[in-house]
Amino acid sequence: MKPRDDFEICIVGGGATGWAAALAAAEAGRTTAIIAPPATFPIGRTAALFAGSIELLEQFGAMPDLVSAAAPLQAMRLIDDTGRLIRAPEVTFYAGEIGLNVFGYNIPNRRLVEALSERARNSRYITIFEDTASELSFQPDCVHITTGRGTLLKSDLVVGADGARSLVRDKTGIAVRRWRYAQSALVTTLSVTQPHHSVSTEFHTDRGPFTLVPMQGNNVSLVWVERPREASLLCEIPEEEFARRAERSAHSLLGAMQVTSPRVSYPLSAGLADRFASGRALLIGEAAHIFPPIGAQGLNLGLRDVEALKTVLSLNRNRLDEGTATEFHRLRQIDVRSRTLAVDLLNRSLLTGLLPVQALRAIALSAAGGFAPFRRFLMQQGLAKTFQGL
Ligand SMILES: Cc1cc2nc3c(=O)[nH]c(=O)nc-3n(C[C@H](O)[C@H](O)[C@H](O)COP(=O)(O)OP(=O)(O)OC[C@H]3O[C@@H](n4cnc5c(N)ncnc54)[C@H](O)[C@@H]3O)c2cc1C
């Protein structure tokens, strides 16, 4: 079959990272195809996006569409609720301490994807195929992508933004390491009677974090990490009882609570691709790295993949080729691997019964609470595009 169209970049996947990648490619003046089936969104799901991600959304001109739905995050409070002998003191990180008004914004996933796809629809460089990719074949000088409806596209590069079960990753032959935790994350949204003051609060329990992230008005999104059986039970009990239990776990910090969206429980897992590029294929977002919903890292990292894509597109001014993909892989190594390790260690440090590990955690958080330069260092690392060193 003769290819229907010839593109410089073809993005597979229409989640937030896919649309952002399409906009980045268009911004670099590249002829871009995006293969994106109609999106579906879990009701009430939000993502806390930090300063770097917000900057990127501003560059794409998407923020004006999002301000009416975005909730600012001005402070982050960590509370040790393990009830253990060795406990860390409470620590609050304020954005103002590092010269920022906000760390970022909590944004509903649906609004984010709608805002990005709307921008893409208005770009003359982007052709949208509302379809799925079903086959990829790597030629010496290009990639052929066949869609579910039988359209054949030809592209210099293909970007896999097709999520955790990425077809692009599989067809490229990049292995992925997956691991599971003996935990589940229960997710829902709540209305509360006390103002959250734009403070995100994370209670660290010995089963995992219980996190309340501000939404607009007196609303919060809840990510409650629990043992799988307990999480299933929490999904099944009547809403009123659930709300009472959530209030108890939050020590009534935000007053009485009411459930405002369906409760969904996800088995906690993570994953990491062996490489982030191979041949003429690049992987971004969950096609490259799957994070448990702890520490709000997943999409922030996915949007940093998009920034790296922007960088390599500006370096390779002429024809895009394997060199572009190799450079992308090199740029993403340290950031993705260090964050994967950090989130894994943070989660495991809560679960462990080992006293030395508990003591180390307590010492680190005490230092953060009592020593402002260390606290500022941690905040800067948290927001940095990659680990910056001491
Ligand atoms: C409960 C929860 C809370 C979270 N909170 C945060 C947070 O606060 N901050 C944060 O940064 N991250 C958070 N995350 C992570 C974040 O949601 C993900 O990192 C992000 O949604 C991944 O986006 P993506 O575009 O890579 O993948 P996806 O959103 O999975 O999109 C992939 C897209 O590809 C499409 N697709 C699949 N196969 C094909 C194909 N063959 N052809 C074409 N298209 C295809 C799919 O239909 C889908 O639309 C959270 C995750 C969870 C589960």
The ligand as an SDF file (V2000), in Angstrom:
LIG
                    3D

 53 58  0  0  0  0  0  0  0  0999 V2000
   -4.6130    8.0380   40.6550 C   0  0  0  0  0  0  0  0  0  0  0  0
   -3.5410    8.7390   39.9000 C   0  0  0  0  0  0  0  0  0  0  0  0
   -3.1630   10.0290   40.2660 C   0  0  0  0  0  0  0  0  0  0  0  0
   -2.1350   10.6840   39.5820 C   0  0  0  0  0  0  0  0  0  0  0  0
   -1.7650   11.9370   39.9690 N   0  0  0  0  0  0  0  0  0  0  0  0
   -0.7510   12.5570   39.3320 C   0  0  0  0  0  0  0  0  0  0  0  0
   -0.3230   13.8570   39.7390 C   0  0  0  0  0  0  0  0  0  0  0  0
   -0.8640   14.4460   40.6790 O   0  0  0  0  0  0  0  0  0  0  0  0
    0.7140   14.4450   39.0610 N   0  0  0  0  0  0  0  0  0  0  0  0
    1.3490   13.8080   38.0270 C   0  0  0  0  0  0  0  0  0  0  0  0
    2.2890   14.3740   37.4620 O   0  0  0  0  0  0  0  0  0  0  0  0
    0.9580   12.5730   37.6210 N   0  0  0  0  0  0  0  0  0  0  0  0
   -0.0700   11.9450   38.2410 C   0  0  0  0  0  0  0  0  0  0  0  0
   -0.4760   10.7030   37.8160 N   0  0  0  0  0  0  0  0  0  0  0  0
    0.1630   10.1040   36.6440 C   0  0  0  0  0  0  0  0  0  0  0  0
   -0.4840   10.6130   35.3490 C   0  0  0  0  0  0  0  0  0  0  0  0
   -1.8810   10.4540   35.4050 O   0  0  0  0  0  0  0  0  0  0  0  0
    0.0890    9.8410   34.1690 C   0  0  0  0  0  0  0  0  0  0  0  0
    1.4930    9.9730   34.1960 O   0  0  0  0  0  0  0  0  0  0  0  0
   -0.4000   10.4040   32.8480 C   0  0  0  0  0  0  0  0  0  0  0  0
   -1.7940   10.3840   32.7580 O   0  0  0  0  0  0  0  0  0  0  0  0
    0.1850    9.5790   31.7130 C   0  0  0  0  0  0  0  0  0  0  0  0
   -0.1180   10.2380   30.5080 O   0  0  0  0  0  0  0  0  0  0  0  0
    0.2840    9.5670   29.1220 P   0  0  0  0  0  0  0  0  0  0  0  0
   -0.1440   10.5510   28.0890 O   0  0  0  0  0  0  0  0  0  0  0  0
    1.6930    9.1350   29.1480 O   0  0  0  0  0  0  0  0  0  0  0  0
   -0.5690    8.2240   29.0580 O   0  0  0  0  0  0  0  0  0  0  0  0
   -2.1580    8.0100   28.9810 P   0  0  0  0  0  0  0  0  0  0  0  0
   -2.8870    9.0920   29.6950 O   0  0  0  0  0  0  0  0  0  0  0  0
   -2.3850    6.5980   29.4050 O   0  0  0  0  0  0  0  0  0  0  0  0
   -2.4920    8.1800   27.4360 O   0  0  0  0  0  0  0  0  0  0  0  0
   -2.1500    7.1990   26.5010 C   0  0  0  0  0  0  0  0  0  0  0  0
   -3.0980    7.3750   25.3390 C   0  0  0  0  0  0  0  0  0  0  0  0
   -2.6730    6.5330   24.2780 O   0  0  0  0  0  0  0  0  0  0  0  0
   -3.8060    5.9520   23.6820 C   0  0  0  0  0  0  0  0  0  0  0  0
   -3.3800    4.7170   23.0070 N   0  0  0  0  0  0  0  0  0  0  0  0
   -3.0780    3.5170   23.5460 C   0  0  0  0  0  0  0  0  0  0  0  0
   -2.7400    2.6420   22.5900 N   0  0  0  0  0  0  0  0  0  0  0  0
   -2.8220    3.3150   21.4150 C   0  0  0  0  0  0  0  0  0  0  0  0
   -2.6030    2.9520   20.0580 C   0  0  0  0  0  0  0  0  0  0  0  0
   -2.2350    1.7140   19.7050 N   0  0  0  0  0  0  0  0  0  0  0  0
   -2.7910    3.8950   19.1060 N   0  0  0  0  0  0  0  0  0  0  0  0
   -3.1530    5.1620   19.4320 C   0  0  0  0  0  0  0  0  0  0  0  0
   -3.3860    5.5460   20.7000 N   0  0  0  0  0  0  0  0  0  0  0  0
   -3.2170    4.6360   21.6700 C   0  0  0  0  0  0  0  0  0  0  0  0
   -4.7750    5.7250   24.8250 C   0  0  0  0  0  0  0  0  0  0  0  0
   -6.0940    5.6370   24.3360 O   0  0  0  0  0  0  0  0  0  0  0  0
   -4.5380    6.9770   25.6630 C   0  0  0  0  0  0  0  0  0  0  0  0
   -5.3980    8.0200   25.2760 O   0  0  0  0  0  0  0  0  0  0  0  0
   -1.4840   10.0280   38.5010 C   0  0  0  0  0  0  0  0  0  0  0  0
   -1.8660    8.7400   38.1260 C   0  0  0  0  0  0  0  0  0  0  0  0
   -2.8770    8.0890   38.8250 C   0  0  0  0  0  0  0  0  0  0  0  0
   -3.2560    6.6840   38.4200 C   0  0  0  0  0  0  0  0  0  0  0  0
  1  2  1  0
  2  3  1  0
  2 52  2  0
  3  4  2  0
  4  5  1  0
  4 50  1  0
  5  6  2  0
  6  7  1  0
  6 13  1  0
  7  8  2  0
  7  9  1  0
  9 10  1  0
 10 11  2  0
 10 12  1  0
 12 13  2  0
 13 14  1  0
 14 15  1  0
 14 50  1  0
 15 16  1  0
 16 17  1  0
 16 18  1  0
 18 19  1  0
 18 20  1  0
 20 21  1  0
 20 22  1  0
 22 23  1  0
 23 24  1  0
 24 25  2  0
 24 26  1  0
 24 27  1  0
 27 28  1  0
 28 29  2  0
 28 30  1  0
 28 31  1  0
 31 32  1  0
 32 33  1  0
 33 34  1  0
 33 48  1  0
 34 35  1  0
 35 36  1  0
 35 46  1  0
 36 37  1  0
 36 45  1  0
 37 38  2  0
 38 39  1  0
 39 40  1  0
 39 45  2  0
 40 41  1  0
 40 42  2  0
 42 43  1  0
 43 44  2  0
 44 45  1  0
 46 47  1  0
 46 48  1  0
 48 49  1  0
 50 51  2  0
 51 52  1  0
 52 53  1  0
M  END
$$$$
